[in-house]
């Protein structure tokens, strides 16, 4: 049981649950209403969606393992109590699990390519595996590049769903492609920005270990204060955009949706902004990172309202 708990910690199981929720909700609340209205079958119908989720979970878990493998020395400084590799899981087994899970994720992706109308998913997810590996070896130690890569991959968790449906979207004229495109870009941009904010906050939290092992992350190169200003700028941009979106949806009478977004997303973002201003210690930045992660979850859950207001979504 102790080793199972350690393995689940190694693969960061809560993040994997986020992936399943995000992809499942996006398909159910955003994609399917448009398809059902046009009476067009979805590529990710039935088992195909579950296969996509499994592929995404395996690739993300493999990425988490290889990241911890190469971060072992840094983690012994920044968070020794959370180190799993060499304590509960041997290094050799970490590599084996990384290769196995990556192989399963890529294999499932190519399987979906060959057994359905989905195209190029195998190659796209292979690129994700390569990026995660290169990120773990070198990119995460470089100024901003690693943060951008992880943020793009976080956005891909959402965007892979419409990507898998792209063959139908391009072929079926009855589908409202613009609506799916707008919502895909909206949630993809949200995932990118909130992930970028959190990645910089985590870099500030981990500055001691990163500096000791020669990393060139933003707080090390620019300083903590400049990194806080960078993070605050993105937070303000996110808050401003979210307010604009709520003002737009209120024109359709989406009062419940707007109320949810204000209470569960915008206010926590404002609180994060205030918390960022007061943060100085690693514990402060860890607490801020946890709050931002909660905002990621509430942002994902907001997709439910597109199913709730299904008739307005289809005809707005």
C-alpha positions as a printed Julia matrix, in Angstrom:
316×3 Matrix{Float64}:
   0.0    0.0     0.0
   2.87   2.36    0.83
   4.46   1.76   -2.57
   1.13   2.22   -4.36
   0.62   5.56   -2.61
   4.15   6.58   -3.59
   3.55   5.59   -7.23
   0.32   7.59   -7.35
   2.25  10.54   -5.94
   4.93  10.05   -8.58
   2.47  10.2   -11.47
   0.6   13.1    -9.79
  -2.79  11.42   -9.87
  -4.84  14.6    -9.15
  -3.47  16.14  -12.36
  -4.52  13.02  -14.26
  -8.03  13.35  -12.85
  -8.04  16.94  -14.13
  -7.24  15.64  -17.61
 -10.11  13.15  -17.57
 -12.57  15.77  -16.29
 -11.42  18.4   -18.8
 -11.6   16.15  -21.86
 -14.82  14.45  -20.8
 -16.58  17.72  -20.03
 -15.4   19.43  -23.21
 -16.69  16.58  -25.35
 -19.98  16.3   -23.45
 -20.73  19.99  -22.91
 -19.2   21.68  -25.97
 -18.72  19.2   -28.82
 -21.72  16.88  -28.49
 -24.48  19.54  -28.38
 -23.29  20.88  -31.75
 -23.06  17.36  -33.21
 -26.46  16.34  -31.84
 -28.06  19.47  -33.27
 -26.57  18.69  -36.71
 -27.33  14.95  -36.29
 -23.72  14.07  -37.09
 -21.85  11.23  -35.3
 -18.77  12.27  -33.34
 -15.34  10.71  -33.84
 -15.0   10.46  -30.07
 -18.25   8.6   -29.59
 -18.42   5.69  -27.15
 -15.14   3.96  -26.4
 -13.06   6.32  -28.54
 -13.32   9.1   -25.95
 -12.24   6.71  -23.2
  -9.27   5.62  -25.32
  -8.28   9.25  -25.87
  -8.5    9.94  -22.13
  -6.38   6.88  -21.37
  -3.76   7.91  -23.92
  -3.6   11.42  -22.47
  -3.37  10.12  -18.9
  -0.58   7.67  -19.79
   1.46  10.32  -21.61
   1.03  12.84  -18.77
   1.93  10.22  -16.14
   5.04   9.25  -18.11
   6.0   12.91  -18.35
   5.64  13.36  -14.6
   7.84  10.33  -13.95
  10.67  11.41  -16.24
  10.48  14.94  -14.86
  10.97  13.65  -11.31
  13.74  11.35  -12.53
  15.83  14.23  -13.85
  14.77  16.54  -11.01
  15.83  14.18   -8.24
  18.72  16.28   -6.89
  16.74  19.52   -7.1
  13.74  17.95   -5.36
  15.97  16.75   -2.53
  16.63  20.43   -1.8
  13.2   21.95   -2.54
  10.83  19.23   -1.29
  12.72  16.29    0.24
   9.57  14.94    1.9
   7.94  14.41   -1.52
  10.81  12.56   -3.19
   9.66   9.14   -4.44
  12.42   7.97   -6.8
  15.28   6.21   -5.0
  13.12   6.07   -1.88
  10.14   3.97   -2.98
  10.78   3.49   -6.72
  14.18   2.56   -8.13
  15.61   4.73  -10.88
  15.62   1.82  -13.31
  11.94   1.17  -12.64
  11.15   4.86  -13.11
  12.64   4.66  -16.61
  10.75   1.44  -17.33
   7.46   2.98  -16.22
   8.16   6.09  -18.3
   8.81   4.04  -21.43
   5.86   1.74  -20.79
   3.33   4.51  -20.19
   4.66   6.58  -23.11
   4.42   3.53  -25.37
   0.86   2.81  -24.26
  -0.19   6.43  -24.84
   1.36   6.56  -28.31
   0.07   3.1   -29.19
  -3.5    4.01  -28.26
  -3.23   7.22  -30.3
  -2.15   5.35  -33.45
  -4.86   2.76  -32.75
  -7.48   5.53  -32.83
  -5.98   6.82  -36.09
  -6.34   3.42  -37.76
  -9.74   2.37  -36.39
 -11.69   5.64  -36.69
 -11.89   8.85  -38.68
  -9.41  10.5   -36.31
  -6.25  11.59  -38.15
  -2.67  12.35  -37.06
  -3.38  11.87  -33.34
  -0.55   9.35  -33.06
   2.04  11.74  -34.45
   0.7   14.66  -32.4
   0.91  12.71  -29.15
   4.34  11.37  -30.11
   5.45  15.0   -30.32
   3.99  15.56  -26.84
   6.07  12.68  -25.45
   9.22  14.07  -27.09
   8.52  17.56  -25.76
   7.98  16.25  -22.23
  11.27  14.34  -22.39
  13.25  17.29  -23.76
  11.58  19.57  -21.22
  12.67  17.32  -18.37
  16.28  17.15  -19.61
  16.95  20.75  -20.51
  14.05  23.1   -21.34
  12.76  23.42  -17.78
  16.13  24.86  -16.73
  15.94  27.65  -19.32
  14.37  31.08  -19.05
  10.66  30.99  -19.95
  10.98  28.31  -22.67
  10.11  25.46  -20.32
   7.18  27.4   -18.87
   5.79  28.02  -22.36
   6.19  24.36  -23.38
   4.29  23.1   -20.33
   1.6   25.74  -20.81
   1.17  24.7   -24.46
   0.91  21.05  -23.43
  -1.67  22.0   -20.81
  -3.7   23.76  -23.51
  -3.31  20.64  -25.69
  -5.22  18.65  -23.06
  -8.27  20.66  -24.17
  -7.39  21.22  -27.82
  -6.75  17.53  -28.53
 -10.51  16.94  -28.28
 -11.5   19.23  -31.2
  -8.31  18.07  -32.97
  -9.61  14.5   -32.82
 -12.91  15.75  -34.25
 -11.25  17.82  -36.99
 -11.97  15.37  -39.81
 -15.7   15.6   -39.09
 -15.55  19.37  -38.6
 -13.92  19.81  -42.0
 -16.17  17.33  -43.81
 -19.63  17.96  -42.35
 -21.05  21.29  -43.49
 -24.0   20.97  -41.08
 -21.7   21.42  -38.07
 -21.24  24.84  -36.51
 -17.45  24.85  -36.82
 -17.1   28.47  -35.71
 -18.79  27.78  -32.39
 -16.54  24.85  -31.57
 -13.5   26.83  -32.71
 -14.38  29.81  -30.49
 -14.92  27.69  -27.4
 -11.8   25.62  -28.11
  -9.69  28.77  -28.34
 -11.35  30.23  -25.24
 -10.61  27.23  -23.04
  -7.25  26.55  -24.67
  -6.18  30.14  -23.95
  -7.45  29.89  -20.37
  -5.49  26.67  -19.84
  -2.34  28.21  -21.34
  -2.47  31.42  -19.29
  -3.38  29.86  -15.95
  -0.69  27.2   -16.45
   1.93  29.83  -17.35
   1.07  31.78  -14.2
   1.34  28.68  -12.04
   4.61  27.54  -13.62
   6.3   30.86  -12.82
   4.95  30.76   -9.26
   6.36  27.24   -8.87
   9.73  28.44  -10.19
   9.79  31.15   -7.51
   8.91  28.53   -4.89
  11.74  26.25   -6.08
  14.38  28.94   -6.52
  16.84  27.56   -3.92
  17.23  24.11   -5.45
  17.11  25.44   -9.0
  19.88  27.93   -8.31
  22.08  25.3    -6.67
  21.93  23.08   -9.76
  22.5   25.76  -12.39
  18.97  26.39  -13.65
  18.24  29.67  -15.42
  14.57  30.07  -14.53
  12.84  33.44  -14.49
  13.25  34.23  -10.77
  16.95  33.36  -10.97
  17.64  35.43  -14.11
  15.19  38.31  -13.63
  14.76  38.21   -9.87
  11.75  37.41   -7.72
  10.22  40.89   -7.92
  10.32  40.98  -11.73
   8.85  37.46  -11.84
   6.02  38.6    -9.57
   5.33  41.54  -11.89
   5.31  39.18  -14.9
   2.85  36.88  -13.1
   0.67  39.78  -11.97
   0.49  41.1   -15.53
  -0.84  37.8   -16.83
  -3.28  37.56  -13.92
  -4.65  41.02  -14.7
  -4.98  40.09  -18.39
  -6.82  36.89  -17.43
  -9.16  38.68  -15.03
  -9.92  41.39  -17.6
 -10.68  38.8   -20.28
 -12.91  36.79  -17.94
 -14.89  39.9   -17.01
 -15.34  40.74  -20.7
 -16.57  37.2   -21.42
 -19.1   37.39  -18.57
 -20.43  40.73  -19.82
 -20.87  39.09  -23.23
 -22.71  35.99  -21.97
 -25.01  38.15  -19.85
 -26.49  39.46  -23.11
 -27.91  35.94  -23.53
 -29.3   35.88  -19.98
 -26.69  33.45  -18.66
 -26.97  34.78  -15.11
 -26.14  31.51  -13.39
 -23.05  30.98  -15.54
 -21.85  34.54  -14.94
 -22.43  34.22  -11.19
 -20.44  30.97  -11.11
 -17.53  32.49  -13.03
 -17.43  35.57  -10.8
 -17.54  33.58   -7.56
 -15.48  30.53   -8.56
 -12.97  31.97  -11.04
 -12.71  35.78  -11.09
 -12.76  36.37   -7.31
 -10.17  33.6    -6.67
  -8.0   35.19   -9.39
  -8.27  38.55   -7.62
  -7.4   36.84   -4.33
  -4.41  35.23   -6.06
  -3.29  38.68   -7.21
  -3.42  39.98   -3.63
  -1.74  36.83   -2.34
   1.03  37.24   -4.92
   1.73  40.75   -3.67
   2.14  39.48   -0.08
   4.09  36.3    -0.94
   7.74  36.12    0.11
   8.56  32.64    1.45
   8.47  29.28   -0.38
   5.43  28.36    1.73
   3.66  31.51    0.55
   4.28  30.64   -3.09
   3.27  27.02   -2.51
  -0.06  28.18   -1.09
  -0.5   30.5    -4.08
   0.27  27.65   -6.48
  -2.42  25.54   -4.79
  -4.97  28.35   -5.13
  -4.18  28.75   -8.83
  -4.58  25.0    -9.3
  -8.05  25.27   -7.76
  -8.86  28.03  -10.27
  -7.83  25.64  -13.04
 -10.39  23.14  -11.73
 -13.21  25.66  -11.4
 -12.41  26.91  -14.89
 -12.71  23.4   -16.25
 -16.02  22.85  -14.44
 -17.47  25.99  -16.03
 -17.85  23.96  -19.22
 -20.97  22.43  -17.68
 -22.91  25.62  -18.35
 -22.55  25.21  -22.1
 -24.58  22.02  -21.76
 -26.96  23.73  -19.34
 -27.66  26.54  -21.81
 -27.52  24.18  -24.78
 -30.2   25.93  -26.86
 -28.52  29.32  -26.45
 -25.13  27.84  -27.29
 -26.44  26.46  -30.56
 -28.23  29.53  -31.74
 -26.33  32.49  -30.25
